[in-house]
Amino acid sequence: MALIADPKAFLETLFHAAVAAADPARVLAANLPEKSRGRTVVIGAGKGAAQMAQVFERLWDGPLTGTVVTRYGYGARCERIAVLEASHPLPDDNGLKASRRLLEEVTGLGEDDLVVALICGGGSALLPLPAGDLTLEDEIAVNRALLASGAPISAMNAIRKHISGIKGGRLAAAAWPARVVSLVVSDIPGDDPALVASGPTIPEKSTRGDALSYIERYRLGLPEKVMAFIRSDASAAPNPADQKFRRNEVRLVASAAVSLEAAAELARAARVEAVVLSDAIEGEAREVGRVHAAIAREVAARNRPFHKPVVILSGGETTVTIRSKGKGGRNSEFLLSLALGIDGATGISALAADTDGIDGSEDNAGAFADGTSVARLAKTGADGAALLDRNDAWTAFDAIGDIFKPGPTGTNVNDFRAILVQ
């Protein structure tokens, strides 16, 4: 077995291997739909939608038109597909305009036409379109409450689709009778494509009752106007059994499972054993961090449940219940909790980062940590536990120079966590 002399560099190569496995240039070529006799219209949304559009139009040898929307700063140059940018994680007016533009793109199509939907994580915030008499401010209020709630993504999307005029399959319904082929990069634990970006082209079976149950369970203080709308018949979402979706097709082109296995293969090539705990871990980031820390310490001290040297990999989407106005995101919060759990341990190094290149409120993907992180932080005069309590993990890792900032990656298969024990 090899000794890794530079753990940070090693962990970073694993991250890039995971991202490369979800690169649109690699995954779209094998998933091109059959051409139609009519028009081909491309629509899309998400933090990697522009890169997907760029690759798709390069691969497609027939005529096409279309529009995709991505986060500010995540655009890519396209020749035939318009690329719009809007706000994430909270919607804005440009997102509202983009939603209307996508609906216009698919309106009036015939049964010989083809709609190709390029869908990836982040699309939900980028496609605001409040239903009924709701306003953009109402949708922003719902998103703000959801982001602070600690609710899992399945609960968030069940609520979002019941206040939307475009989510939950409504965009595909608007395209009927055209055939819709959705090419999906999953950032969802369990890889249910109907949950990615709140499923604008893929209907999902959760009901108004489910949405109301989630609102009660996670104590979401939503405006009464929103609650009244969700309780009304007007909020009913499309039924997956509706004939409008009968000809449609969904292809999962990239996922956390594939990306984690790519990282594991690279680690094994470096003669370090690799194990994937799960690609679908959910829960409070700080609690998940404590569990991962306990596993790493057990390996370091007793060679169980895995023999060192080993890299422990996991993915999914943790959540953060906002307690204070600190800086950071779920990956840095996970990692600060882990750093506290491995404080003083030797031979343990870790990286946690979002595969889209941005974690939460700042411009970093995540951070690095090891058994010295908390002690080094203390030397700056800061207390790691206090910063964790304030949801201020970014400040902690910035103070010790362990921020990880690869920039936008052009894809998104959610959280990447790697812990090296040697």
C-alpha positions as CSV (number, residue, x, y, z in Angstrom):
1,M,0.0,0.0,0.0
2,A,1.2,3.5,-0.9
3,L,1.8,6.3,1.6
4,I,0.2,9.5,0.3
5,A,2.7,12.3,1.0
6,D,0.4,15.1,0.0
7,P,-3.2,14.3,1.2
8,K,-4.7,17.5,0.0
9,A,-3.5,17.0,-3.5
10,F,-4.6,13.4,-3.5
11,L,-8.1,14.3,-2.3
12,E,-8.3,17.1,-4.9
13,T,-7.5,14.6,-7.7
14,L,-10.4,12.4,-6.5
15,F,-12.8,15.3,-6.5
16,H,-11.8,16.1,-10.1
17,A,-12.2,12.5,-11.1
18,A,-15.7,12.5,-9.7
19,V,-16.6,15.7,-11.6
20,A,-15.1,14.4,-14.8
21,A,-17.3,11.4,-14.7
22,A,-20.3,13.7,-14.9
23,D,-18.9,16.0,-17.6
24,P,-21.5,16.6,-20.3
25,A,-18.9,16.0,-23.0
26,R,-18.5,12.5,-21.6
27,V,-22.1,11.5,-20.8
28,L,-24.3,13.1,-23.5
29,A,-22.9,11.5,-26.6
30,A,-24.3,8.1,-25.6
31,N,-27.7,9.5,-24.8
32,L,-28.8,11.5,-27.8
33,P,-32.4,10.9,-28.7
34,E,-33.6,9.8,-32.1
35,K,-34.3,12.7,-34.5
36,S,-37.9,13.7,-35.1
37,R,-39.6,14.5,-38.4
38,G,-40.4,18.0,-37.1
39,R,-38.6,20.6,-35.1
40,T,-36.1,20.0,-32.4
41,V,-36.3,22.4,-29.5
42,V,-33.9,22.4,-26.6
43,I,-34.8,23.7,-23.1
44,G,-32.9,23.3,-19.9
45,A,-32.3,24.5,-16.4
46,G,-29.6,24.1,-13.7
47,K,-26.2,25.1,-12.7
48,G,-24.7,22.9,-15.5
49,A,-27.4,23.6,-18.1
50,A,-25.2,25.9,-20.2
51,Q,-22.4,23.4,-20.5
52,M,-24.9,20.7,-21.3
53,A,-26.4,22.9,-24.1
54,Q,-22.9,23.7,-25.4
55,V,-22.1,20.0,-25.8
56,F,-25.5,19.0,-27.1
57,E,-25.5,21.5,-29.9
58,R,-22.0,20.3,-30.9
59,L,-23.1,16.7,-31.0
60,W,-26.4,17.3,-32.7
61,D,-26.0,17.3,-36.5
62,G,-29.5,18.5,-37.3
63,P,-31.3,21.9,-37.0
64,L,-32.3,23.0,-33.5
65,T,-33.4,26.0,-31.5
66,G,-33.9,26.6,-27.8
67,T,-33.2,28.3,-24.5
68,V,-31.6,27.2,-21.2
69,V,-31.2,29.0,-17.9
70,T,-28.3,28.8,-15.5
71,R,-26.9,30.5,-12.4
72,Y,-25.2,33.9,-12.7
73,G,-21.6,33.4,-13.8
74,Y,-22.2,29.8,-15.0
75,G,-22.9,30.6,-18.7
76,A,-21.2,29.0,-21.7
77,R,-21.0,30.2,-25.3
78,C,-23.6,28.5,-27.5
79,E,-24.4,29.2,-31.2
80,R,-28.0,28.0,-31.6
81,I,-29.3,27.8,-28.0
82,A,-29.9,31.0,-26.0
83,V,-28.3,30.9,-22.5
84,L,-30.0,33.0,-19.8
85,E,-28.7,33.6,-16.3
86,A,-30.7,34.1,-13.1
87,S,-30.3,34.0,-9.3
88,H,-29.6,30.9,-7.2
89,P,-30.5,29.8,-4.5
90,L,-33.2,32.4,-4.1
91,P,-35.2,33.2,-7.3
92,D,-35.3,36.6,-9.0
93,D,-37.0,38.5,-11.8
94,N,-34.6,37.1,-14.4
95,G,-35.5,33.6,-13.4
96,L,-39.2,34.5,-13.8
97,K,-38.5,35.8,-17.3
98,A,-36.5,32.6,-18.1
99,S,-39.4,30.5,-17.0
100,R,-41.8,32.3,-19.3
101,R,-39.2,32.1,-22.2
102,L,-39.0,28.3,-21.8
103,L,-42.8,27.9,-21.8
104,E,-42.9,30.0,-25.0
105,E,-40.3,27.7,-26.6
106,V,-42.5,24.7,-26.2
107,T,-45.9,26.3,-26.9
108,G,-47.6,25.4,-30.1
109,L,-45.5,22.3,-31.0
110,G,-46.9,19.3,-32.9
111,E,-46.7,15.6,-32.4
112,D,-43.8,15.3,-34.9
113,D,-41.7,17.8,-32.9
114,L,-39.1,16.8,-30.3
115,V,-38.3,18.7,-27.1
116,V,-34.9,17.9,-25.5
117,A,-34.8,18.9,-21.8
118,L,-31.4,19.3,-20.3
119,I,-32.0,19.2,-16.5
120,C,-29.6,19.3,-13.6
121,G,-29.3,20.5,-10.0
122,G,-30.2,24.1,-9.2
123,G,-32.9,24.3,-11.8
124,S,-35.7,24.7,-9.2
125,A,-34.5,28.2,-8.0
126,L,-33.8,29.2,-11.6
127,L,-37.3,28.5,-12.7
128,P,-39.7,30.5,-10.6
129,L,-43.2,30.9,-11.9
130,P,-45.7,31.5,-9.2
131,A,-49.1,29.9,-9.9
132,G,-52.5,31.4,-9.5
133,D,-52.5,34.8,-7.7
134,L,-49.1,34.1,-6.0
135,T,-46.2,36.5,-6.7
136,L,-42.5,36.1,-7.1
137,E,-42.1,37.5,-3.6
138,D,-44.3,34.6,-2.3
139,E,-42.1,32.1,-4.1
140,I,-39.0,33.7,-2.7
141,A,-40.5,33.5,0.8
142,V,-41.2,29.8,0.3
143,N,-37.6,29.1,-0.9
144,R,-36.1,31.1,2.0
145,A,-38.1,29.1,4.5
146,L,-37.2,25.8,2.9
147,L,-33.5,26.6,2.8
148,A,-33.5,27.4,6.5
149,S,-35.6,24.4,7.5
150,G,-33.3,21.4,7.3
151,A,-36.0,19.6,5.2
152,P,-34.8,17.0,2.7
153,I,-34.9,17.7,-1.0
154,S,-37.9,15.4,-1.5
155,A,-39.9,17.5,0.9
156,M,-38.7,20.8,-0.6
157,N,-39.7,19.8,-4.1
158,A,-43.1,18.4,-3.1
159,I,-43.9,21.9,-1.7
160,R,-42.3,23.8,-4.5
161,K,-44.2,22.1,-7.3
162,H,-47.6,22.9,-5.6
163,I,-47.0,26.6,-5.9
164,S,-45.5,26.6,-9.4
165,G,-46.7,27.0,-12.9
166,I,-43.8,25.2,-14.5
167,K,-42.5,22.5,-12.0
168,G,-43.8,19.0,-11.4
169,G,-44.1,18.2,-15.1
170,R,-46.0,21.3,-16.1
171,L,-43.3,22.4,-18.7
172,A,-43.6,19.0,-20.4
173,A,-47.4,19.2,-20.3
174,A,-47.2,22.6,-22.1
175,A,-45.1,20.9,-24.8
176,W,-47.8,18.3,-25.6
177,P,-48.3,16.7,-28.1
178,A,-44.6,17.0,-28.9
179,R,-42.4,14.2,-27.5
180,V,-40.2,15.2,-24.6
181,V,-36.8,13.5,-23.9
182,S,-35.3,14.6,-20.6
183,L,-31.6,14.2,-20.1
184,V,-31.0,14.4,-16.4
185,V,-27.8,14.9,-14.3
186,S,-29.0,13.8,-10.9
187,D,-28.0,15.7,-7.7
188,I,-30.8,13.9,-5.7
189,P,-30.2,11.1,-3.1
190,G,-31.7,8.0,-4.6
191,D,-31.6,9.5,-8.2
192,D,-35.3,10.1,-8.7
193,P,-35.2,12.2,-11.8
194,A,-38.6,13.7,-11.0
195,L,-37.0,15.5,-8.0
196,V,-34.1,17.0,-9.9
197,A,-34.8,20.8,-10.4
198,S,-38.3,20.0,-9.1
199,G,-39.0,18.0,-12.3
200,P,-40.2,20.7,-14.8
201,T,-40.5,18.0,-17.5
202,I,-41.1,15.0,-15.2
203,P,-44.3,14.6,-13.2
204,E,-44.1,13.2,-9.7
205,K,-46.7,11.5,-7.5
206,S,-46.5,13.5,-4.3
207,T,-49.8,15.2,-3.4
208,R,-51.1,18.4,-1.8
209,G,-51.6,16.4,1.3
210,D,-47.9,15.4,1.2
211,A,-46.9,19.0,0.8
212,L,-49.1,20.1,3.7
213,S,-47.7,17.3,5.9
214,Y,-44.1,18.4,5.2
215,I,-45.0,22.0,6.0
216,E,-46.3,20.9,9.4
217,R,-43.5,18.5,10.1
218,Y,-40.7,21.0,9.4
219,R,-42.6,23.9,11.0
220,L,-42.5,26.1,7.9
221,G,-44.0,29.5,8.6
222,L,-45.3,30.2,5.1
223,P,-47.4,33.2,4.3
224,E,-51.2,32.5,4.7
225,K,-51.7,33.4,1.1
226,V,-49.4,30.5,0.1
227,M,-51.0,28.1,2.5
228,A,-54.5,29.0,1.1
229,F,-53.3,28.3,-2.4
230,I,-51.7,24.9,-1.5
231,R,-55.0,23.9,0.1
232,S,-57.0,24.8,-3.0
233,D,-57.7,22.6,-6.0
234,A,-55.7,25.1,-8.1
235,S,-52.4,23.7,-6.7
236,A,-53.0,20.1,-8.0
237,A,-49.9,19.0,-9.9
238,P,-50.0,16.9,-13.1
239,N,-50.6,13.2,-12.8
240,P,-47.7,11.0,-14.0
241,A,-50.4,8.7,-15.6
242,D,-51.7,11.5,-17.8
243,Q,-51.6,10.7,-21.5
244,K,-49.7,13.9,-22.2
245,F,-46.6,12.1,-20.8
246,R,-47.1,8.7,-22.5
247,R,-44.6,9.3,-25.3
248,N,-42.0,11.0,-23.2
249,E,-38.7,9.6,-22.1
250,V,-36.3,10.1,-19.2
251,R,-32.6,9.3,-19.3
252,L,-30.4,9.6,-16.2
253,V,-27.0,10.6,-17.8
254,A,-24.9,11.2,-14.7
255,S,-25.2,10.6,-11.0
256,A,-23.4,10.7,-7.7
257,A,-23.0,6.9,-7.8
258,V,-21.1,6.9,-11.0
259,S,-18.9,9.8,-9.9
260,L,-18.0,8.3,-6.5
261,E,-17.0,5.0,-8.2
262,A,-14.7,7.0,-10.6
263,A,-13.0,8.5,-7.6
264,A,-12.7,5.1,-5.9
265,E,-11.1,3.7,-9.1
266,L,-8.5,6.5,-9.1
267,A,-7.7,5.9,-5.5
268,R,-7.2,2.2,-6.1
269,A,-4.9,3.0,-9.0
270,A,-2.8,4.9,-6.5
271,R,-2.8,1.7,-4.4
272,V,-5.1,3.1,-1.7
273,E,-8.2,1.0,-0.9
274,A,-11.5,2.9,-1.4
275,V,-15.0,2.3,0.0
276,V,-18.2,4.1,-0.8
277,L,-20.4,4.4,2.2
278,S,-23.4,5.7,0.2
279,D,-24.3,8.0,-2.6
280,A,-27.5,9.0,-0.9
281,I,-26.7,10.3,2.6
282,E,-29.1,12.9,3.9
283,G,-29.6,14.6,7.3
284,E,-28.2,17.5,9.2
285,A,-24.7,18.3,7.9
286,R,-23.2,18.6,11.3
287,E,-24.7,15.3,12.5
288,V,-23.4,13.5,9.4
289,G,-20.0,15.0,10.0
290,R,-19.9,13.6,13.5
291,V,-20.8,10.1,12.2
292,H,-18.1,10.3,9.5
293,A,-15.6,11.5,12.2
294,A,-16.4,8.5,14.4
295,I,-15.9,6.1,11.5
296,A,-12.6,7.7,10.6
297,R,-11.3,7.5,14.2
298,E,-12.3,3.8,14.4
299,V,-10.4,3.0,11.3
300,A,-7.4,5.0,12.5
301,A,-7.3,3.4,16.0
302,R,-8.6,-0.2,15.4
303,N,-8.5,-0.9,11.6
304,R,-12.3,-1.4,11.6
305,P,-14.7,-1.4,9.8
306,F,-12.0,-0.8,7.1
307,H,-8.3,-1.4,7.0
308,K,-6.0,1.6,6.5
309,P,-4.8,3.1,4.3
310,V,-8.2,3.7,2.9
311,V,-10.2,6.6,1.5
312,I,-13.8,6.7,2.7
313,L,-16.2,8.2,0.1
314,S,-19.8,9.4,0.4
315,G,-22.3,11.6,-1.4
316,G,-25.9,12.7,-1.3
317,E,-27.3,16.0,0.0
318,T,-27.1,17.0,3.6
319,T,-29.1,19.9,5.0
320,V,-28.4,22.8,7.3
321,T,-30.9,24.3,9.8
322,I,-30.0,28.0,9.8
323,R,-29.4,29.2,13.4
324,S,-27.4,32.3,12.7
325,K,-26.2,34.5,9.8
326,G,-22.8,32.9,9.3
327,K,-20.9,32.2,6.0
328,G,-20.7,28.8,4.4
329,G,-22.8,25.9,3.1
330,R,-23.6,22.3,3.9
331,N,-20.2,20.9,2.9
332,S,-18.1,23.3,5.0
333,E,-20.6,22.8,7.9
334,F,-20.1,19.0,7.6
335,L,-16.4,19.4,7.5
336,L,-16.1,21.7,10.5
337,S,-18.2,19.2,12.5
338,L,-15.9,16.4,11.3
339,A,-12.8,18.5,12.2
340,L,-14.1,18.8,15.7
341,G,-14.7,15.0,15.8
342,I,-11.1,14.1,14.7
343,D,-9.3,16.8,16.7
344,G,-5.9,15.6,17.7
345,A,-6.1,12.4,15.5
346,T,-3.2,11.6,13.3
347,G,-3.3,10.3,9.8
348,I,-6.8,11.5,8.9
349,S,-7.4,14.1,6.1
350,A,-10.7,15.1,4.5
351,L,-12.2,17.1,1.7
352,A,-15.9,17.9,1.4
353,A,-17.1,19.9,-1.6
354,D,-20.1,20.5,-3.8
355,T,-19.5,19.1,-7.3
356,D,-20.9,22.2,-9.0
357,G,-18.0,24.3,-7.5
358,I,-20.1,26.4,-5.1
359,D,-21.1,25.5,-1.5
360,G,-23.7,27.8,0.0
361,S,-23.2,31.5,0.4
362,E,-19.5,32.0,-0.7
363,D,-17.5,31.2,-3.9
364,N,-15.8,28.0,-2.6
365,A,-16.8,24.4,-3.3
366,G,-15.9,23.3,0.2
367,A,-12.8,22.9,2.3
368,F,-10.0,20.6,3.6
369,A,-9.6,19.4,7.2
370,D,-7.4,17.1,9.3
371,G,-6.6,16.3,12.9
372,T,-4.8,19.6,13.3
373,S,-7.5,21.9,12.0
374,V,-9.2,22.8,15.3
375,A,-5.8,23.5,17.0
376,R,-4.7,25.7,14.1
377,L,-7.9,27.5,14.3
378,A,-7.5,28.1,18.0
379,K,-4.1,29.7,17.3
380,T,-6.0,32.4,15.3
381,G,-8.1,33.1,18.4
382,A,-11.2,31.4,17.0
383,D,-13.3,28.6,18.5
384,G,-14.4,25.9,16.1
385,A,-17.4,24.8,18.1
386,A,-18.6,28.4,18.5
387,L,-18.3,29.0,14.7
388,L,-20.2,25.8,14.0
389,D,-23.0,26.9,16.3
390,R,-23.2,30.1,14.2
391,N,-23.3,28.3,10.9
392,D,-20.0,30.1,10.1
393,A,-17.8,27.2,8.8
394,W,-16.4,29.2,5.9
395,T,-14.9,31.7,8.3
396,A,-13.2,28.8,10.2
397,F,-11.6,27.3,7.1
398,D,-10.7,30.6,5.6
399,A,-8.8,31.6,8.8
400,I,-6.5,28.5,8.4
401,G,-6.1,28.6,4.7
402,D,-8.0,25.4,3.9
403,I,-10.8,26.7,1.6
404,F,-11.2,24.7,-1.6
405,K,-12.1,26.8,-4.6
406,P,-12.0,25.0,-8.0
407,G,-14.6,27.4,-9.6
408,P,-17.7,26.4,-11.5
409,T,-17.4,22.9,-12.8
410,G,-20.2,22.8,-15.4
411,T,-22.0,19.8,-13.8
412,N,-23.6,18.9,-10.5
413,V,-24.0,15.5,-8.9
414,N,-24.2,17.0,-5.4
415,D,-22.0,16.5,-2.4
416,F,-18.5,14.8,-2.6
417,R,-16.9,13.7,0.6
418,A,-13.5,11.9,0.9
419,I,-11.7,11.0,4.1
420,L,-8.2,9.5,3.8
421,V,-7.0,7.4,6.8
422,Q,-3.4,6.3,6.7
